[in-house]
Amino acid sequence: MKRRWTQLQHSHHGDGERGSATVLVLALAAVAGVLLLTLGLLAGAQAGRAGAQTAADLAALAAADAAAAGNGAPCAVAATVSSRNDAQLAACEVDSRGVVVVRTATTARFAGRNLATASATARAGPPWVRAVELAAR
């Protein structure tokens, strides 16, 4: 009888921890899911920002080229280039030296949903303007 009592004690020992590995695995899976979602959101925001900067750079260069050539309105050219790069022209200024400052905006997306508006600014103009600015310092 003593032997049987010992077997019963050992068979019930540790029942309080039964299933704890399952809970641990579920918790780790939840943490991994949150981390992946966060990384996806950050990647979407960065892609939106990069798209806005690319559109601003190209629009500023095209507008500065149009200003230098005297072909049409530089800001109209900037608007066309921005829209072709999936961005909206938010602002455009041309000074008397032919320097163009452009601001574009685009929507950052993740998993087919809009996250936020990303914007960027770019400046372009004749090379001599930068040389004059550097010499004035």
DAMO-V441938 format. One record per residue. N is the residue number from 1. RES is the residue in one letter. PHI is phi in whole degrees, 0 to 359 (999 if undefined). OMEGA is omega as a letter, one per 30 degrees, with the letter a starting at -180 (NA if undefined). Layout:
n = {N;N}
res = {RES;RES}
phi = {PHI;PHI}
omega = {OMEGA;OMEGA}
//
This chain:
n = {1;2;3;4;5;6;7;8;9;10;11;12;13;14;15;16;17;18;19;20;21;22;23;24;25;26;27;28;29;30;31;32;33;34;35;36;37;38;39;40;41;42;43;44;45;46;47;48;49;50;51;52;53;54;55;56;57;58;59;60;61;62;63;64;65;66;67;68;69;70;71;72;73;74;75;76;77;78;79;80;81;82;83;84;85;86;87;88;89;90;91;92;93;94;95;96;97;98;99;100;101;102;103;104;105;106;107;108;109;110;111;112;113;114;115;116;117;118;119;120;121;122;123;124;125;126;127;128;129;130;131;132;133;134;135;136;137}
res = {M;K;R;R;W;T;Q;L;Q;H;S;H;H;G;D;G;E;R;G;S;A;T;V;L;V;L;A;L;A;A;V;A;G;V;L;L;L;T;L;G;L;L;A;G;A;Q;A;G;R;A;G;A;Q;T;A;A;D;L;A;A;L;A;A;A;D;A;A;A;A;G;N;G;A;P;C;A;V;A;A;T;V;S;S;R;N;D;A;Q;L;A;A;C;E;V;D;S;R;G;V;V;V;V;R;T;A;T;T;A;R;F;A;G;R;N;L;A;T;A;S;A;T;A;R;A;G;P;P;W;V;R;A;V;E;L;A;A;R}
phi = {999;297;294;296;300;294;296;295;298;288;289;262;290;91;296;291;260;295;89;291;294;296;296;296;296;297;295;294;294;295;296;297;296;296;296;295;297;298;296;296;296;295;295;296;295;294;295;297;295;295;295;295;292;298;298;294;299;294;295;295;296;295;293;295;296;295;294;290;277;73;265;69;272;301;290;292;296;298;295;295;295;298;293;292;253;58;223;252;282;268;202;208;228;236;265;292;273;92;277;246;243;237;236;241;222;214;261;283;234;213;55;78;242;286;266;195;267;251;229;209;236;219;227;212;182;297;300;294;296;295;297;295;297;293;291;284;284}
omega = {l;a;l;l;l;l;l;l;a;a;l;a;l;l;a;a;a;a;a;l;l;l;l;l;l;l;l;l;l;l;l;l;l;l;l;l;l;l;l;l;l;l;l;l;l;l;l;l;l;l;l;a;l;l;l;l;a;l;l;l;l;l;l;l;l;l;a;a;a;a;l;a;a;a;l;l;l;l;l;a;l;a;l;l;l;l;l;l;a;l;l;l;l;l;a;l;a;l;a;l;a;l;l;l;l;a;l;a;l;l;l;a;l;l;a;l;l;l;a;l;l;a;l;l;l;a;a;a;l;l;l;l;l;a;a;a;NA}
//
